[in-house]
Amino acid sequence: MIYFDNAATSWPKPEAVYKEVGKVLRNCGNPGRGGHKLSLESGRVIFEARQEICSMFNIKNFLRVVFTSNTTEALNIALKGILKEGDHVITSSMEHNSMIRPLMALKDKGVEVTLVQGDIEGKIDPEDIKKSIKKNTKMIAITHASNVTGTIMPVEEIGNIAREMNLIFLVDAAQTAGVLPIDVEKYNIDLLAFAGHKGLYGPQGTGGLYVREGLEVFPLKEGGTGSKSESIYQPDLMPDKLESGTPNTPGIAGLKEGVRFIKSVGIDAVYRHEKKLTQMLIDGLKEIKGIKIYGPHKIEDRVGVVSITLEDRDVGEISYILDRNFDIATRAGLHCAAVAHSTIGTIKSGTLRFGIGYFNTEDEVQKVIKAMEMISQNTL
């Protein structure tokens, strides 16, 4: 399989991830729910995973890292745990449904939502963010990079605006965690939602939320935490406050090893490799008649996500042919991001998306280009 669907989930995983998941399944119990060796070993694994996440994002206090099942859950906790009736939140037209849908649910409950319009490349102007601020604005919530066009958003500039105006800054790092350097202090990030199963190379069912110290977030759910069991009320201490129920210890263990892999390779090396392959893919696809490429023209302005259309061909059909005839995995459609597709003009057709990862090779890129040449010539 030639796998170019890393924007959905990364594959393959580093060997250490597979080994650690199996090891924990065989040797660990329920963390924080007992004093026996298996329970204590699970607690150690989760503690180490928090530390690895902290080192990845320059988080000072490991207690501010909350593990979730994915970025969607992290965003729901961040948005619904803070925004109330009468509040105003600013977001963009390039967001994934994991941001848009919770915001629309909150809008129905009296939260005011402003979508700042991106341009045809999916770029957001920080000045448009600033112009949208009102007296009741409480939060700016923005993706770090689009899952449709790969466009990297100016989070540092937006973070500076948020700090200057005393607003909460939420960043969706689903497409950038493990690919681009992220410093929550430098970027003034108050809330960082991240996927464990994409650029961090952990298993599916993993993700997390960083919450800046001093920021109160109400839990999305209540229940067992393994702490303060004498109380019938949810504990107020972090991260237990936002982590009810038995955690996905095997998944978190795999995520820990995924982060360690990224650190061993070097995040700059990961980005350089993905950027090189992205440029190769774009350069090759540009030469094929009928193909339109979406997103920024400058390679420095995008991560390894390349969306295209081919004149007079259904993108779903092309994805099917790539899979059936060439054993190439892609994703076609609207990618759970209808507002982003409306922004770039592909809401009716959708796009064919190539998601590039660290384990992809130059040879695989060349095979994709050759396959698309054959498809464009209507030989398949």
Residue pairs with C-beta under 8 A, 6 or more apart in sequence:
1 327
1 328
1 329
2 326
2 327
2 328
2 329
2 364
2 367
2 368
3 11
3 12
3 329
3 357
3 359
3 360
4 328
4 329
4 330
4 354
4 355
4 356
4 360
4 364
4 368
5 11
5 329
5 330
5 331
5 353
5 355
6 198
6 199
6 304
6 355
6 356
6 357
6 360
7 147
7 175
7 198
7 304
7 305
7 331
7 335
7 353
7 355
8 198
8 331
8 355
9 197
9 198
9 204
10 197
10 198
10 199
10 201
10 357
10 358
10 359
11 357
11 359
12 359
13 201
13 202
13 203
13 254
13 258
14 201
14 257
14 258
14 261
16 257
16 260
16 261
17 201
17 202
17 203
17 254
17 255
17 257
17 258
17 261
18 254
19 257
20 253
20 254
20 256
20 257
21 203
21 250
21 251
21 253
21 254
23 253
24 42
24 45
24 249
24 250
24 253
24 254
25 250
27 38
27 41
28 38
28 41
28 42
28 45
28 249
28 250
28 253
29 36
29 38
29 39
29 41
29 42
30 39
30 42
30 226
30 246
30 249
31 39
31 42
31 43
31 45
31 46
31 226
31 247
31 249
32 39
32 42
32 43
32 225
32 226
32 227
33 39
33 224
33 226
33 246
42 249
45 249
45 252
45 253
45 256
46 67
46 247
46 249
46 252
47 62
48 256
49 67
49 252
49 253
49 255
49 256
49 259
50 62
50 63
50 65
50 67
50 239
51 62
52 256
52 259
52 260
52 263
53 59
53 62
53 65
53 208
53 210
53 259
54 60
54 61
54 62
54 65
55 259
55 263
56 177
56 178
56 182
56 200
56 259
56 262
56 263
57 177
57 182
57 183
57 184
57 192
57 194
57 210
58 182
58 183
58 184
58 185
58 186
59 65
59 184
59 210
60 185
60 213
61 213
63 237
63 238
63 239
64 210
64 211
64 212
64 213
64 238
64 239
65 208
65 209
65 210
65 239
66 74
66 77
66 208
66 209
66 210
66 211
66 238
66 239
66 242
66 243
67 206
67 207
67 208
67 239
67 243
67 247
67 248
67 252
68 74
68 77
68 193
68 207
68 208
68 209
69 205
69 206
69 207
69 248
70 195
70 196
70 197
70 204
70 205
70 206
70 207
71 98
71 172
71 173
71 174
71 193
71 194
71 195
71 207
72 98
72 207
73 207
73 220
74 193
74 194
74 207
74 208
74 209
75 98
75 99
75 102
75 141
75 170
75 172
75 193
76 98
76 102
76 220
77 209
77 217
77 219
77 220
77 242
78 141
78 170
78 191
78 193
78 209
78 211
78 217
79 89
79 99
79 102
79 103
79 106
79 139
79 141
79 170
80 102
80 105
80 106
80 218
80 220
81 217
81 218
81 219
81 220
81 242
82 138
82 139
82 168
82 215
82 216
82 217
82 218
83 89
83 106
83 111
83 138
83 139
84 110
84 111
85 109
85 110
85 111
86 110
86 111
86 112
86 136
87 111
87 112
87 136
87 137
87 138
87 139
88 111
88 112
88 113
88 114
88 134
88 136
88 137
88 138
89 103
89 106
89 111
89 112
89 113
89 114
89 137
89 138
89 139
89 140
89 141
90 114
90 116
90 129
90 132
90 133
90 137
90 139
90 140
90 141
91 99
91 100
91 103
91 113
91 114
91 115
91 116
91 140
91 141
91 142
92 115
92 116
92 117
92 118
92 124
92 142
92 143
92 153
93 115
93 116
93 117
93 118
93 339
93 340
93 342
93 343
94 118
94 122
94 124
94 143
94 146
94 148
94 149
94 151
94 153
94 337
94 339
94 340
94 343
95 115
95 141
95 142
95 143
95 172
95 337
95 339
95 340
96 143
96 147
96 172
96 174
96 335
96 336
96 337
96 340
97 336
97 337
97 338
98 172
98 174
98 336
99 141
99 143
99 172
100 337
100 338
100 339
103 111
103 113
103 141
104 113
106 113
107 113
112 134
112 136
114 132
115 339
116 124
116 125
116 128
116 129
116 132
117 128
117 343
118 124
118 151
118 340
118 343
119 125
119 343
120 343
120 344
120 345
121 149
121 151
121 294
121 295
121 296
121 297
121 301
121 344
122 146
122 148
122 149
122 151
122 294
122 295
122 296
122 340
122 343
122 344
123 151
123 153
123 296
123 301
124 142
124 153
124 154
124 158
126 154
126 157
126 158
126 161
129 140
129 142
129 158
129 161
130 161
130 165
133 161
133 165
133 167
137 165
137 167
138 167
138 168
139 167
139 168
139 169
139 170
140 158
140 161
140 162
140 167
140 168
140 169
140 170
141 170
141 172
142 153
142 155
142 158
142 170
142 171
142 172
143 153
143 171
143 172
143 174
143 175
144 152
144 153
144 155
144 171
144 172
144 173
144 174
144 175
144 176
144 180
144 182
145 151
145 152
145 153
145 175
145 176
145 180
145 302
145 303
145 305
146 153
146 175
146 295
146 305
146 337
146 340
147 174
147 175
147 305
147 335
147 336
147 337
147 340
148 294
148 295
148 305
148 307
148 335
148 337
148 340
148 341
148 344
148 351
148 353
149 294
149 295
149 296
149 302
149 305
149 307
149 340
149 344
150 175
150 278
150 295
150 296
150 302
150 303
150 304
150 305
150 306
150 307
151 295
151 296
151 301
151 302
152 176
152 180
152 296
152 301
152 302
152 303
155 171
155 187
155 189
156 186
156 187
158 169
159 169
159 171
159 187
159 188
159 189
160 188
161 167
162 168
162 169
162 188
162 190
163 169
163 188
168 190
168 191
168 215
169 187
169 188
169 189
169 190
169 191
170 189
170 190
170 191
170 192
170 193
171 182
171 187
171 189
171 191
171 192
171 193
172 193
173 182
173 192
173 193
173 194
173 195
174 193
174 194
174 195
174 198
175 198
175 199
175 303
175 305
176 182
176 199
176 303
177 194
177 195
177 198
177 199
177 200
178 198
178 199
178 200
178 201
178 258
178 259
178 262
178 267
178 270
179 199
179 267
179 270
179 271
179 274
179 303
179 304
180 267
180 271
180 303
181 267
181 268
182 189
182 192
184 192
184 210
184 212
189 210
189 212
190 211
190 212
190 215
191 209
191 210
191 211
191 212
191 215
191 217
192 209
192 210
193 207
193 208
193 209
194 200
194 207
194 208
194 209
194 210
195 206
195 207
196 202
196 203
196 205
196 206
196 207
196 208
196 251
196 252
196 255
196 258
197 203
197 204
197 205
197 206
197 207
199 262
199 270
199 357
200 255
200 258
200 259
200 262
201 258
201 259
201 261
201 262
201 358
202 251
202 252
202 254
202 255
202 256
202 257
202 258
202 259
203 250
203 251
203 254
203 255
204 251
205 248
205 251
206 248
206 251
206 252
206 254
206 255
209 242
211 217
211 238
211 242
217 241
217 242
219 234
219 241
219 242
219 244
220 242
221 244
221 245
222 234
222 244
223 234
223 244
223 245
224 244
224 245
224 246
225 234
225 235
225 240
225 241
225 243
225 244
226 240
227 235
227 237
227 240
228 235
228 237
228 240
234 241
234 244
235 241
262 270
265 358
270 358
271 303
273 358
274 303
274 304
274 356
274 357
274 358
274 360
275 299
275 300
275 304
276 362
277 304
277 356
277 360
277 361
277 362
277 365
278 299
278 302
278 303
278 304
278 306
278 356
279 299
280 362
280 365
280 366
281 306
281 354
281 356
281 365
281 368
281 369
282 293
282 299
282 306
284 365
284 366
284 368
284 369
284 372
285 291
285 293
285 306
285 308
285 369
285 372
286 293
288 369
288 372
288 373
288 376
289 376
290 310
290 311
290 312
290 313
290 376
291 308
291 309
291 310
291 311
291 372
291 376
292 308
292 309
292 310
292 311
293 306
293 307
293 308
294 307
294 308
294 309
294 344
294 346
294 351
295 302
295 305
295 306
295 307
295 344
296 302
304 355
304 356
304 357
305 353
305 354
305 355
305 356
306 353
306 354
306 356
307 335
307 344
307 346
307 351
307 352
307 353
307 354
308 351
308 352
308 354
309 315
309 346
309 349
309 351
309 352
310 318
310 352
310 372
310 375
310 376
313 375
313 376
314 349
315 332
315 333
315 349
315 350
315 351
315 352
316 332
316 333
316 350
318 330
318 332
318 352
318 375
319 330
319 331
319 332
319 352
321 375
321 380
322 328
322 329
322 330
322 368
322 371
322 375
323 329
323 330
325 371
325 380
326 367
326 371
328 367
328 368
328 371
330 352
330 353
330 354
330 355
331 352
331 353
331 355
332 350
332 351
332 352
332 353
333 350
333 351
334 341
334 347
334 350
335 341
335 350
335 351
335 353
338 347
341 347
341 350
341 351
354 368
374 380
